[in-house]
Amino acid sequence: MDKLSFLNIIGVAATILLAVAAAGLGVTATLQGTAYPVPLTPQWDLLGPTLAARLEALTGVLPVILACYVAHQSLHPLMPLLKPYSPRRMCGVAASALALVACIFLMLSYGGALAFGPELDINALKNFTEDGMAPFVGLELARVNGY
């Protein structure tokens, strides 16, 4: 269990660092005056030129949504491990986890939208390359952080 806990901590830390990097790119783009406006409604035309391409892009999102639902259900077997256990404490843990995930999502989505605008790929990680980040952080730092 200790190895799993350590790997979980590394995974959460990596996700938080990615969200902080995306938010940092958004802030940098805003300070440089190159930020794009954040769309308030879905831009369906960016998913693809045809209905088939849009549906294919949306099917890539479906596993993520389903995994979120399933992952939230996997919390129930872990409840007895929470010492001392109480329903109120469990609700607090669940609320904290949901708040953390919401913050990470907002940092990734708004930071990516501000920095990359219409060039933001469906898979946002594809934008975190040397070429994508160089205008915001310089080529040297982009080389260190790029995928």
N, CA, C and O atoms as a GROMACS GRO file, in nm:
protein
  588
    1MET      N    1   0.082  -0.119   0.000
    1MET     CA    2   0.000   0.000   0.000
    1MET      C    3   0.086   0.125   0.000
    1MET      O    4   0.047   0.228  -0.056
    2ASP      N    5   0.206   0.119   0.062
    2ASP     CA    6   0.293   0.237   0.066
    2ASP      C    7   0.341   0.274  -0.073
    2ASP      O    8   0.349   0.392  -0.106
    3LYS      N    9   0.374   0.173  -0.156
    3LYS     CA   10   0.418   0.202  -0.292
    3LYS      C   11   0.306   0.266  -0.372
    3LYS      O   12   0.330   0.360  -0.448
    4LEU      N   13   0.186   0.217  -0.355
    4LEU     CA   14   0.072   0.273  -0.427
    4LEU      C   15   0.046   0.417  -0.382
    4LEU      O   16   0.017   0.503  -0.466
    5SER      N   17   0.056   0.444  -0.254
    5SER     CA   18   0.036   0.580  -0.204
    5SER      C   19   0.141   0.674  -0.262
    5SER      O   20   0.109   0.786  -0.300
    6PHE      N   21   0.265   0.629  -0.269
    6PHE     CA   22   0.372   0.710  -0.324
    6PHE      C   23   0.346   0.740  -0.471
    6PHE      O   24   0.364   0.854  -0.515
    7LEU      N   25   0.304   0.640  -0.546
    7LEU     CA   26   0.275   0.661  -0.688
    7LEU      C   27   0.154   0.753  -0.706
    7LEU      O   28   0.152   0.833  -0.800
    8ASN      N   29   0.055   0.742  -0.620
    8ASN     CA   30  -0.060   0.832  -0.626
    8ASN      C   31  -0.017   0.976  -0.601
    8ASN      O   32  -0.063   1.068  -0.669
    9ILE      N   33   0.070   0.996  -0.505
    9ILE     CA   34   0.119   1.131  -0.476
    9ILE      C   35   0.195   1.187  -0.595
    9ILE      O   36   0.178   1.304  -0.630
   10ILE      N   37   0.277   1.106  -0.658
   10ILE     CA   38   0.351   1.151  -0.777
   10ILE      C   39   0.255   1.186  -0.890
   10ILE      O   40   0.273   1.286  -0.958
   11GLY      N   41   0.153   1.104  -0.911
   11GLY     CA   42   0.055   1.129  -1.017
   11GLY      C   43  -0.023   1.257  -0.994
   11GLY      O   44  -0.044   1.335  -1.086
   12VAL      N   45  -0.067   1.278  -0.871
   12VAL     CA   46  -0.142   1.401  -0.839
   12VAL      C   47  -0.051   1.522  -0.852
   12VAL      O   48  -0.093   1.626  -0.905
   13ALA      N   49   0.073   1.511  -0.805
   13ALA     CA   50   0.167   1.623  -0.815
   13ALA      C   51   0.195   1.658  -0.962
   13ALA      O   52   0.202   1.775  -0.996
   14ALA      N   53   0.212   1.557  -1.047
   14ALA     CA   54   0.237   1.583  -1.189
   14ALA      C   55   0.117   1.652  -1.253
   14ALA      O   56   0.134   1.742  -1.335
   15THR      N   57  -0.003   1.610  -1.217
   15THR     CA   58  -0.123   1.672  -1.272
   15THR      C   59  -0.135   1.817  -1.226
   15THR      O   60  -0.170   1.905  -1.304
   16ILE      N   61  -0.106   1.842  -1.100
   16ILE     CA   62  -0.111   1.979  -1.048
   16ILE      C   63  -0.005   2.066  -1.116
   16ILE      O   64  -0.033   2.181  -1.148
   17LEU      N   65   0.114   2.012  -1.137
   17LEU     CA   66   0.219   2.088  -1.206
   17LEU      C   67   0.178   2.122  -1.349
   17LEU      O   68   0.206   2.232  -1.397
   18LEU      N   69   0.113   2.029  -1.418
   18LEU     CA   70   0.064   2.057  -1.552
   18LEU      C   71  -0.040   2.168  -1.550
   18LEU      O   72  -0.038   2.256  -1.636
   19ALA      N   73  -0.131   2.164  -1.454
   19ALA     CA   74  -0.233   2.268  -1.443
   19ALA      C   75  -0.170   2.404  -1.411
   19ALA      O   76  -0.212   2.506  -1.466
   20VAL      N   77  -0.070   2.405  -1.325
   20VAL     CA   78   0.000   2.530  -1.291
   20VAL      C   79   0.073   2.583  -1.415
   20VAL      O   80   0.074   2.704  -1.439
   21ALA      N   81   0.133   2.493  -1.493
   21ALA     CA   82   0.201   2.536  -1.616
   21ALA      C   83   0.102   2.596  -1.715
   21ALA      O   84   0.131   2.699  -1.777
   22ALA      N   85  -0.013   2.533  -1.731
   22ALA     CA   86  -0.115   2.586  -1.823
   22ALA      C   87  -0.165   2.721  -1.775
   22ALA      O   88  -0.180   2.814  -1.854
   23ALA      N   89  -0.191   2.732  -1.645
   23ALA     CA   90  -0.236   2.861  -1.591
   23ALA      C   91  -0.127   2.967  -1.607
   23ALA      O   92  -0.156   3.082  -1.637
   24GLY      N   93  -0.003   2.927  -1.588
   24GLY     CA   94   0.109   3.020  -1.607
   24GLY      C   95   0.120   3.069  -1.750
   24GLY      O   96   0.148   3.186  -1.774
   25LEU      N   97   0.097   2.978  -1.845
   25LEU     CA   98   0.098   3.020  -1.986
   25LEU      C   99  -0.015   3.118  -2.014
   25LEU      O  100   0.003   3.216  -2.087
   26GLY      N  101  -0.132   3.093  -1.955
   26GLY     CA  102  -0.245   3.184  -1.973
   26GLY      C  103  -0.216   3.321  -1.913
   26GLY      O  104  -0.247   3.423  -1.974
   27VAL      N  105  -0.157   3.323  -1.795
   27VAL     CA  106  -0.123   3.451  -1.730
   27VAL      C  107  -0.017   3.523  -1.812
   27VAL      O  108  -0.025   3.645  -1.832
   28THR      N  109   0.083   3.450  -1.860
   28THR     CA  110   0.188   3.511  -1.942
   28THR      C  111   0.131   3.570  -2.070
   28THR      O  112   0.167   3.681  -2.109
   29ALA      N  113   0.041   3.495  -2.135
   29ALA     CA  114  -0.021   3.546  -2.257
   29ALA      C  115  -0.102   3.672  -2.227
   29ALA      O  116  -0.102   3.766  -2.307
   30THR      N  117  -0.169   3.675  -2.115
   30THR     CA  118  -0.247   3.793  -2.077
   30THR      C  119  -0.155   3.912  -2.052
   30THR      O  120  -0.182   4.023  -2.098
   31LEU      N  121  -0.046   3.890  -1.980
   31LEU     CA  122   0.048   3.999  -1.951
   31LEU      C  123   0.118   4.049  -2.077
   31LEU      O  124   0.150   4.168  -2.087
   32GLN      N  125   0.141   3.961  -2.173
   32GLN     CA  126   0.204   4.001  -2.299
   32GLN      C  127   0.105   4.066  -2.395
   32GLN      O  128   0.145   4.125  -2.496
   33GLY      N  129  -0.023   4.055  -2.364
   33GLY     CA  130  -0.124   4.111  -2.452
   33GLY      C  131  -0.158   4.024  -2.571
   33GLY      O  132  -0.219   4.070  -2.667
   34THR      N  133  -0.120   3.897  -2.565
   34THR     CA  134  -0.147   3.805  -2.676
   34THR      C  135  -0.255   3.703  -2.642
   34THR      O  136  -0.276   3.608  -2.718
   35ALA      N  137  -0.322   3.721  -2.531
   35ALA     CA  138  -0.423   3.624  -2.488
   35ALA      C  139  -0.544   3.628  -2.579
   35ALA      O  140  -0.584   3.734  -2.628
   36TYR      N  141  -0.600   3.513  -2.601
   36TYR     CA  142  -0.723   3.500  -2.680
   36TYR      C  143  -0.842   3.510  -2.586
   36TYR      O  144  -0.831   3.476  -2.468
   37PRO      N  145  -0.956   3.555  -2.637
   37PRO     CA  146  -1.075   3.554  -2.551
   37PRO      C  147  -1.120   3.411  -2.524
   37PRO      O  148  -1.111   3.324  -2.612
   38VAL      N  149  -1.167   3.387  -2.405
   38VAL     CA  150  -1.213   3.253  -2.367
   38VAL      C  151  -1.356   3.235  -2.418
   38VAL      O  152  -1.444   3.314  -2.383
   39PRO      N  153  -1.381   3.133  -2.500
   39PRO     CA  154  -1.517   3.112  -2.549
   39PRO      C  155  -1.610   3.068  -2.436
   39PRO      O  156  -1.572   2.988  -2.351
   40LEU      N  157  -1.729   3.121  -2.436
   40LEU     CA  158  -1.825   3.088  -2.331
   40LEU      C  159  -1.918   2.975  -2.371
   40LEU      O  160  -1.988   2.920  -2.285
   41THR      N  161  -1.921   2.940  -2.497
   41THR     CA  162  -2.005   2.830  -2.545
   41THR      C  163  -1.917   2.733  -2.625
   41THR      O  164  -1.811   2.773  -2.673
   42PRO      N  165  -1.959   2.609  -2.639
   42PRO     CA  166  -1.880   2.514  -2.718
   42PRO      C  167  -1.866   2.562  -2.863
   42PRO      O  168  -1.961   2.614  -2.922
   43GLN      N  169  -1.748   2.543  -2.917
   43GLN     CA  170  -1.723   2.577  -3.056
   43GLN      C  171  -1.716   2.448  -3.136
   43GLN      O  172  -1.608   2.392  -3.160
   44TRP      N  173  -1.832   2.402  -3.178
   44TRP     CA  174  -1.844   2.271  -3.242
   44TRP      C  175  -1.764   2.263  -3.370
   44TRP      O  176  -1.714   2.155  -3.404
   45ASP      N  177  -1.749   2.373  -3.442
   45ASP     CA  178  -1.676   2.369  -3.569
   45ASP      C  179  -1.528   2.338  -3.549
   45ASP      O  180  -1.463   2.292  -3.642
   46LEU      N  181  -1.473   2.363  -3.430
   46LEU     CA  182  -1.333   2.331  -3.404
   46LEU      C  183  -1.309   2.182  -3.383
   46LEU      O  184  -1.195   2.136  -3.385
   47LEU      N  185  -1.416   2.106  -3.363
   47LEU     CA  186  -1.401   1.962  -3.345
   47LEU      C  187  -1.378   1.889  -3.477
   47LEU      O  188  -1.328   1.777  -3.477
   48GLY      N  189  -1.413   1.952  -3.587
   48GLY     CA  190  -1.391   1.889  -3.717
   48GLY      C  191  -1.484   1.949  -3.822
   48GLY      O  192  -1.583   2.014  -3.788
   49PRO      N  193  -1.450   1.927  -3.949
   49PRO     CA  194  -1.529   1.988  -4.056
   49PRO      C  195  -1.662   1.918  -4.084
   49PRO      O  196  -1.754   1.979  -4.138
   50THR      N  197  -1.671   1.791  -4.048
   50THR     CA  198  -1.794   1.716  -4.076
   50THR      C  199  -1.855   1.664  -3.947
   50THR      O  200  -1.790   1.662  -3.842
   51LEU      N  201  -1.978   1.623  -3.957
   51LEU     CA  202  -2.047   1.567  -3.840
   51LEU      C  203  -1.976   1.441  -3.792
   51LEU      O  204  -1.964   1.418  -3.671
   52ALA      N  205  -1.929   1.359  -3.886
   52ALA     CA  206  -1.858   1.236  -3.848
   52ALA      C  207  -1.730   1.268  -3.771
   52ALA      O  208  -1.700   1.202  -3.672
   53ALA      N  209  -1.656   1.368  -3.815
   53ALA     CA  210  -1.532   1.407  -3.746
   53ALA      C  211  -1.563   1.461  -3.607
   53ALA      O  212  -1.488   1.435  -3.512
   54ARG      N  213  -1.672   1.535  -3.593
   54ARG     CA  214  -1.711   1.589  -3.462
   54ARG      C  215  -1.751   1.478  -3.367
   54ARG      O  216  -1.715   1.480  -3.250
   55LEU      N  217  -1.826   1.381  -3.418
   55LEU     CA  218  -1.866   1.268  -3.334
   55LEU      C  219  -1.745   1.186  -3.292
   55LEU      O  220  -1.738   1.139  -3.179
   56GLU      N  221  -1.650   1.170  -3.384
   56GLU     CA  222  -1.528   1.096  -3.351
   56GLU      C  223  -1.451   1.169  -3.241
   56GLU      O  224  -1.399   1.106  -3.149
   57ALA      N  225  -1.442   1.302  -3.249
   57ALA     CA  226  -1.373   1.379  -3.147
   57ALA      C  227  -1.444   1.368  -3.012
   57ALA      O  228  -1.380   1.359  -2.908
   58LEU      N  229  -1.576   1.369  -3.016
   58LEU     CA  230  -1.653   1.357  -2.891
   58LEU      C  231  -1.638   1.220  -2.827
   58LEU      O  232  -1.644   1.208  -2.705
   59THR      N  233  -1.620   1.116  -2.909
   59THR     CA  234  -1.602   0.983  -2.852
   59THR      C  235  -1.471   0.973  -2.773
   59THR      O  236  -1.456   0.886  -2.687
   60GLY      N  237  -1.376   1.061  -2.802
   60GLY     CA  238  -1.254   1.065  -2.722
   60GLY      C  239  -1.278   1.120  -2.583
   60GLY      O  240  -1.200   1.093  -2.492
   61VAL      N  241  -1.383   1.198  -2.566
   61VAL     CA  242  -1.416   1.257  -2.437
   61VAL      C  243  -1.499   1.162  -2.352
   61VAL      O  244  -1.492   1.164  -2.229
   62LEU      N  245  -1.577   1.079  -2.416
   62LEU     CA  246  -1.667   0.989  -2.345
   62LEU      C  247  -1.595   0.900  -2.243
   62LEU      O  248  -1.644   0.888  -2.130
   63PRO      N  249  -1.482   0.838  -2.276
   63PRO     CA  250  -1.413   0.757  -2.173
   63PRO      C  251  -1.369   0.838  -2.052
   63PRO      O  252  -1.368   0.786  -1.940
   64VAL      N  253  -1.334   0.964  -2.072
   64VAL     CA  254  -1.293   1.047  -1.959
   64VAL      C  255  -1.412   1.072  -1.866
   64VAL      O  256  -1.400   1.061  -1.744
   65ILE      N  257  -1.526   1.104  -1.926
   65ILE     CA  258  -1.645   1.128  -1.844
   65ILE      C  259  -1.686   1.001  -1.769
   65ILE      O  260  -1.719   1.007  -1.650
   66LEU      N  261  -1.683   0.888  -1.838
   66LEU     CA  262  -1.719   0.763  -1.772
   66LEU      C  263  -1.618   0.725  -1.664
   66LEU      O  264  -1.657   0.673  -1.559
   67ALA      N  265  -1.491   0.751  -1.689
   67ALA     CA  266  -1.389   0.719  -1.588
   67ALA      C  267  -1.408   0.804  -1.463
   67ALA      O  268  -1.386   0.756  -1.352
   68CYS      N  269  -1.448   0.929  -1.480
   68CYS     CA  270  -1.474   1.014  -1.363
   68CYS      C  271  -1.586   0.955  -1.279
   68CYS      O  272  -1.577   0.951  -1.156
   69TYR      N  273  -1.691   0.909  -1.344
   69TYR     CA  274  -1.803   0.851  -1.271
   69TYR      C  275  -1.760   0.723  -1.200
   69TYR      O  276  -1.793   0.702  -1.083
   70VAL      N  277  -1.686   0.638  -1.269
   70VAL     CA  278  -1.642   0.511  -1.211
   70VAL      C  279  -1.543   0.536  -1.098
   70VAL      O  280  -1.549   0.470  -0.994
   71ALA      N  281  -1.451   0.630  -1.116
   71ALA     CA  282  -1.352   0.660  -1.012
   71ALA      C  283  -1.420   0.710  -0.886
   71ALA      O  284  -1.377   0.678  -0.775
   72HIS      N  285  -1.523   0.788  -0.901
   72HIS     CA  286  -1.594   0.839  -0.784
   72HIS      C  287  -1.662   0.724  -0.710
   72HIS      O  288  -1.676   0.728  -0.588
   73GLN      N  289  -1.706   0.621  -0.783
   73GLN     CA  290  -1.768   0.505  -0.719
   73GLN      C  291  -1.666   0.419  -0.645
   73GLN      O  292  -1.702   0.348  -0.551
   74SER      N  293  -1.539   0.425  -0.686
   74SER     CA  294  -1.437   0.343  -0.620
   74SER      C  295  -1.399   0.398  -0.483
   74SER      O  296  -1.318   0.338  -0.413
   75LEU      N  297  -1.455   0.509  -0.445
   75LEU     CA  298  -1.428   0.567  -0.314
   75LEU      C  299  -1.492   0.487  -0.201
   75LEU      O  300  -1.439   0.484  -0.090
   76HIS      N  301  -1.604   0.423  -0.229
   76HIS     CA  302  -1.679   0.353  -0.124
   76HIS      C  303  -1.599   0.242  -0.055
   76HIS      O  304  -1.606   0.233   0.068
   77PRO      N  305  -1.524   0.158  -0.126
   77PRO     CA  306  -1.445   0.056  -0.055
   77PRO      C  307  -1.334   0.115   0.032
   77PRO      O  308  -1.285   0.049   0.123
   78LEU      N  309  -1.295   0.239   0.005
   78LEU     CA  310  -1.188   0.301   0.082
   78LEU      C  311  -1.236   0.369   0.210
   78LEU      O  312  -1.156   0.410   0.294
   79MET      N  313  -1.366   0.381   0.224
   79MET     CA  314  -1.422   0.451   0.340
   79MET      C  315  -1.374   0.394   0.474
   79MET      O  316  -1.341   0.472   0.564
   80PRO      N  317  -1.369   0.261   0.491
   80PRO     CA  318  -1.324   0.209   0.621
   80PRO      C  319  -1.178   0.243   0.653
   80PRO      O  320  -1.138   0.236   0.769
   81LEU      N  321  -1.099   0.279   0.551
   81LEU     CA  322  -0.959   0.314   0.577
   81LEU      C  323  -0.944   0.453   0.638
   81LEU      O  324  -0.839   0.487   0.691
   82LEU      N  325  -1.048   0.532   0.630
   82LEU     CA  326  -1.044   0.667   0.686
   82LEU      C  327  -1.063   0.656   0.837
   82LEU      O  328  -1.172   0.624   0.885
   83LYS      N  329  -0.959   0.684   0.912
   83LYS     CA  330  -0.962   0.670   1.058
   83LYS      C  331  -0.951   0.806   1.122
   83LYS      O  332  -0.862   0.881   1.083
   84PRO      N  333  -1.030   0.843   1.215
   84PRO     CA  334  -1.157   0.782   1.252
   84PRO      C  335  -1.262   0.814   1.145
   84PRO      O  336  -1.269   0.925   1.093
   85TYR      N  337  -1.341   0.715   1.114
   85TYR     CA  338  -1.442   0.730   1.010
   85TYR      C  339  -1.568   0.796   1.066
   85TYR      O  340  -1.615   0.764   1.175
   86SER      N  341  -1.620   0.888   0.987
   86SER     CA  342  -1.752   0.943   1.015
   86SER      C  343  -1.811   0.987   0.880
   86SER      O  344  -1.736   1.029   0.791
   87PRO      N  345  -1.942   0.979   0.865
   87PRO     CA  346  -2.002   1.023   0.739
   87PRO      C  347  -1.968   1.168   0.706
   87PRO      O  348  -1.949   1.204   0.590
   88ARG      N  349  -1.961   1.252   0.808
   88ARG     CA  350  -1.929   1.393   0.785
   88ARG      C  351  -1.786   1.409   0.733
   88ARG      O  352  -1.761   1.488   0.642
   89ARG      N  353  -1.694   1.334   0.791
   89ARG     CA  354  -1.555   1.341   0.746
   89ARG      C  355  -1.541   1.288   0.604
   89ARG      O  356  -1.464   1.342   0.524
   90MET      N  357  -1.615   1.183   0.572
   90MET     CA  358  -1.611   1.127   0.437
   90MET      C  359  -1.665   1.228   0.336
   90MET      O  360  -1.610   1.241   0.227
   91CYS      N  361  -1.771   1.298   0.371
   91CYS     CA  362  -1.824   1.402   0.283
   91CYS      C  363  -1.722   1.513   0.262
   91CYS      O  364  -1.711   1.568   0.152
   92GLY      N  365  -1.648   1.545   0.366
   92GLY     CA  366  -1.543   1.646   0.354
   92GLY      C  367  -1.432   1.603   0.261
   92GLY      O  368  -1.383   1.684   0.182
   93VAL      N  369  -1.392   1.476   0.270
   93VAL     CA  370  -1.288   1.423   0.182
   93VAL      C  371  -1.337   1.426   0.037
   93VAL      O  372  -1.264   1.468  -0.053
   94ALA      N  373  -1.461   1.383   0.014
   94ALA     CA  374  -1.516   1.383  -0.121
   94ALA      C  375  -1.528   1.524  -0.175
   94ALA      O  376  -1.495   1.549  -0.292
   95ALA      N  377  -1.573   1.618  -0.093
   95ALA     CA  378  -1.586   1.757  -0.136
   95ALA      C  379  -1.450   1.818  -0.168
   95ALA      O  380  -1.436   1.893  -0.265
   96SER      N  381  -1.350   1.786  -0.087
   96SER     CA  382  -1.214   1.836  -0.113
   96SER      C  383  -1.159   1.782  -0.244
   96SER      O  384  -1.097   1.856  -0.321
   97ALA      N  385  -1.182   1.654  -0.269
   97ALA     CA  386  -1.134   1.594  -0.393
   97ALA      C  387  -1.202   1.656  -0.514
   97ALA      O  388  -1.137   1.685  -0.615
   98LEU      N  389  -1.334   1.677  -0.505
   98LEU     CA  390  -1.405   1.740  -0.617
   98LEU      C  391  -1.360   1.884  -0.638
   98LEU      O  392  -1.348   1.928  -0.752
   99ALA      N  393  -1.334   1.957  -0.530
   99ALA     CA  394  -1.286   2.095  -0.543
   99ALA      C  395  -1.148   2.099  -0.608
   99ALA      O  396  -1.122   2.185  -0.692
  100LEU      N  397  -1.061   2.006  -0.570
  100LEU     CA  398  -0.927   2.000  -0.629
  100LEU      C  399  -0.935   1.970  -0.778
  100LEU      O  400  -0.867   2.034  -0.858
  101VAL      N  401  -1.018   1.874  -0.815
  101VAL     CA  402  -1.033   1.838  -0.956
  101VAL      C  403  -1.092   1.955  -1.035
  101VAL      O  404  -1.049   1.981  -1.147
  102ALA      N  405  -1.188   2.025  -0.978
  102ALA     CA  406  -1.247   2.140  -1.046
  102ALA      C  407  -1.144   2.250  -1.067
  102ALA      O  408  -1.140   2.311  -1.174
  103CYS      N  409  -1.060   2.276  -0.968
  103CYS     CA  410  -0.954   2.376  -0.982
  103CYS      C  411  -0.854   2.337  -1.091
  103CYS      O  412  -0.814   2.421  -1.171
  104ILE      N  413  -0.814   2.211  -1.092
  104ILE     CA  414  -0.721   2.164  -1.194
  104ILE      C  415  -0.782   2.178  -1.332
  104ILE      O  416  -0.716   2.225  -1.425
  105PHE      N  417  -0.908   2.140  -1.347
  105PHE     CA  418  -0.976   2.152  -1.476
  105PHE      C  419  -0.983   2.297  -1.521
  105PHE      O  420  -0.954   2.328  -1.636
  106LEU      N  421  -1.021   2.387  -1.431
  106LEU     CA  422  -1.032   2.529  -1.467
  106LEU      C  423  -0.896   2.588  -1.504
  106LEU      O  424  -0.887   2.666  -1.599
  107MET      N  425  -0.792   2.551  -1.431
  107MET     CA  426  -0.659   2.603  -1.463
  107MET      C  427  -0.614   2.554  -1.600
  107MET      O  428  -0.559   2.632  -1.679
  108LEU      N  429  -0.637   2.426  -1.630
  108LEU     CA  430  -0.599   2.372  -1.760
  108LEU      C  431  -0.680   2.434  -1.873
  108LEU      O  432  -0.624   2.475  -1.975
  109SER      N  433  -0.811   2.442  -1.855
  109SER     CA  434  -0.895   2.488  -1.964
  109SER      C  435  -0.880   2.638  -1.990
  109SER      O  436  -0.866   2.679  -2.105
  110TYR      N  437  -0.884   2.719  -1.886
  110TYR     CA  438  -0.871   2.863  -1.906
  110TYR      C  439  -0.729   2.901  -1.947
  110TYR      O  440  -0.711   2.986  -2.034
  111GLY      N  441  -0.629   2.840  -1.886
  111GLY     CA  442  -0.491   2.870  -1.926
  111GLY      C  443  -0.464   2.832  -2.070
  111GLY      O  444  -0.402   2.909  -2.144
  112GLY      N  445  -0.512   2.713  -2.111
  112GLY     CA  446  -0.494   2.672  -2.250
  112GLY      C  447  -0.570   2.759  -2.346
  112GLY      O  448  -0.518   2.794  -2.452
  113ALA      N  449  -0.693   2.796  -2.311
  113ALA     CA  450  -0.774   2.881  -2.400
  113ALA      C  451  -0.713   3.020  -2.413
  113ALA      O  452  -0.711   3.075  -2.523
  114LEU      N  453  -0.664   3.077  -2.305
  114LEU     CA  454  -0.601   3.209  -2.311
  114LEU      C  455  -0.473   3.207  -2.393
  114LEU      O  456  -0.448   3.298  -2.472
  115ALA      N  457  -0.391   3.104  -2.374
  115ALA     CA  458  -0.262   3.099  -2.440
  115ALA      C  459  -0.271   3.057  -2.586
  115ALA      O  460  -0.205   3.116  -2.672
  116PHE      N  461  -0.351   2.956  -2.616
  116PHE     CA  462  -0.348   2.897  -2.750
  116PHE      C  463  -0.469   2.931  -2.835
  116PHE      O  464  -0.465   2.916  -2.957
  117GLY      N  465  -0.577   2.976  -2.773
  117GLY     CA  466  -0.696   3.016  -2.849
  117GLY      C  467  -0.747   2.909  -2.942
  117GLY      O  468  -0.760   2.793  -2.902
  118PRO      N  469  -0.776   2.945  -3.068
  118PRO     CA  470  -0.831   2.846  -3.162
  118PRO      C  471  -0.732   2.736  -3.200
  118PRO      O  472  -0.772   2.632  -3.253
  119GLU      N  473  -0.603   2.757  -3.172
  119GLU     CA  474  -0.505   2.652  -3.202
  119GLU      C  475  -0.498   2.545  -3.094
  119GLU      O  476  -0.423   2.449  -3.107
  120LEU      N  477  -0.576   2.562  -2.987
  120LEU     CA  478  -0.578   2.463  -2.880
  120LEU      C  479  -0.632   2.332  -2.934
  120LEU      O  480  -0.744   2.326  -2.983
  121ASP      N  481  -0.552   2.228  -2.926
  121ASP     CA  482  -0.590   2.097  -2.978
  121ASP      C  483  -0.690   2.031  -2.884
  121ASP      O  484  -0.698   2.065  -2.766
  122ILE      N  485  -0.766   1.936  -2.938
  122ILE     CA  486  -0.859   1.861  -2.854
  122ILE      C  487  -0.783   1.795  -2.740
  122ILE      O  488  -0.828   1.796  -2.625
  123ASN      N  489  -0.667   1.739  -2.772
  123ASN     CA  490  -0.577   1.688  -2.670
  123ASN      C  491  -0.482   1.802  -2.634
  123ASN      O  492  -0.384   1.826  -2.704
  124ALA      N  493  -0.512   1.871  -2.526
  124ALA     CA  494  -0.438   1.993  -2.491
  124ALA      C  495  -0.289   1.967  -2.472
  124ALA      O  496  -0.209   2.060  -2.485
  125LEU      N  497  -0.250   1.844  -2.440
  125LEU     CA  498  -0.108   1.815  -2.420
  125LEU      C  499  -0.027   1.834  -2.548
  125LEU      O  500   0.093   1.857  -2.542
  126LYS      N  501  -0.093   1.824  -2.663
  126LYS     CA  502  -0.023   1.843  -2.791
  126LYS      C  503   0.024   1.987  -2.808
  126LYS      O  504   0.111   2.013  -2.891
  127ASN      N  505  -0.032   2.080  -2.733
  127ASN     CA  506   0.011   2.219  -2.741
  127ASN      C  507   0.133   2.248  -2.653
  127ASN      O  508   0.197   2.352  -2.669
  128PHE      N  509   0.164   2.159  -2.562
  128PHE     CA  510   0.276   2.181  -2.471
  128PHE      C  511   0.406   2.128  -2.532
  128PHE      O  512   0.473   2.042  -2.475
  129THR      N  513   0.439   2.182  -2.648
  129THR     CA  514   0.562   2.148  -2.718
  129THR      C  515   0.656   2.268  -2.712
  129THR      O  516   0.618   2.375  -2.663
  130GLU      N  517   0.777   2.250  -2.762
  130GLU     CA  518   0.871   2.362  -2.767
  130GLU      C  519   0.811   2.477  -2.847
  130GLU      O  520   0.814   2.592  -2.803
  131ASP      N  521   0.758   2.446  -2.964
  131ASP     CA  522   0.704   2.551  -3.050
  131ASP      C  523   0.582   2.618  -2.988
  131ASP      O  524   0.564   2.739  -3.002
  132GLY      N  525   0.499   2.540  -2.918
  132GLY     CA  526   0.379   2.597  -2.859
  132GLY      C  527   0.406   2.686  -2.740
  132GLY      O  528   0.336   2.786  -2.720
  133MET      N  529   0.508   2.652  -2.661
  133MET     CA  530   0.534   2.728  -2.538
  133MET      C  531   0.640   2.836  -2.556
  133MET      O  532   0.646   2.928  -2.474
  134ALA      N  533   0.722   2.829  -2.660
  134ALA     CA  534   0.832   2.924  -2.678
  134ALA      C  535   0.788   3.070  -2.679
  134ALA      O  536   0.857   3.153  -2.621
  135PRO      N  537   0.676   3.106  -2.743
  135PRO     CA  538   0.639   3.248  -2.741
  135PRO      C  539   0.608   3.302  -2.602
  135PRO      O  540   0.612   3.423  -2.580
  136PHE      N  541   0.580   3.216  -2.509
  136PHE     CA  542   0.541   3.260  -2.375
  136PHE      C  543   0.655   3.255  -2.274
  136PHE      O  544   0.669   3.344  -2.191
  137VAL      N  545   0.738   3.152  -2.282
  137VAL     CA  546   0.841   3.133  -2.180
  137VAL      C  547   0.982   3.137  -2.236
  137VAL      O  548   1.078   3.123  -2.160
  138GLY      N  549   0.997   3.155  -2.365
  138GLY     CA  550   1.129   3.154  -2.427
  138GLY      C  551   1.168   3.013  -2.470
  138GLY      O  552   1.116   2.914  -2.417
  139LEU      N  553   1.257   3.006  -2.565
  139LEU     CA  554   1.294   2.877  -2.625
  139LEU      C  555   1.365   2.785  -2.527
  139LEU      O  556   1.340   2.664  -2.528
  140GLU      N  557   1.453   2.839  -2.444
  140GLU     CA  558   1.528   2.754  -2.351
  140GLU      C  559   1.437   2.684  -2.250
  140GLU      O  560   1.448   2.564  -2.229
  141LEU      N  561   1.348   2.760  -2.187
  141LEU     CA  562   1.256   2.700  -2.090
  141LEU      C  563   1.156   2.609  -2.159
  141LEU      O  564   1.114   2.508  -2.101
  142ALA      N  565   1.118   2.642  -2.281
  142ALA     CA  566   1.026   2.557  -2.356
  142ALA      C  567   1.090   2.422  -2.388
  142ALA      O  568   1.023   2.319  -2.388
  143ARG      N  569   1.220   2.423  -2.414
  143ARG     CA  570   1.291   2.296  -2.441
  143ARG      C  571   1.295   2.208  -2.317
  143ARG      O  572   1.283   2.086  -2.327
  144VAL      N  573   1.310   2.269  -2.203
  144VAL     CA  574   1.314   2.194  -2.078
  144VAL      C  575   1.177   2.133  -2.047
  144VAL      O  576   1.168   2.018  -2.004
  145ASN      N  577   1.072   2.210  -2.070
  145ASN     CA  578   0.937   2.169  -2.031
  145ASN      C  579   0.857   2.102  -2.141
  145ASN      O  580   0.755   2.041  -2.112
  146GLY      N  581   0.900   2.112  -2.266
  146GLY     CA  582   0.821   2.059  -2.377
  146GLY      C  583   0.820   1.908  -2.382
  146GLY      O  584   0.912   1.842  -2.334
  147TYR      N  585   0.714   1.855  -2.442
  147TYR     CA  586   0.701   1.709  -2.459
  147TYR      C  587   0.761   1.669  -2.590
  147TYR      O  588   0.761   1.551  -2.625
   0.00000   0.00000   0.00000
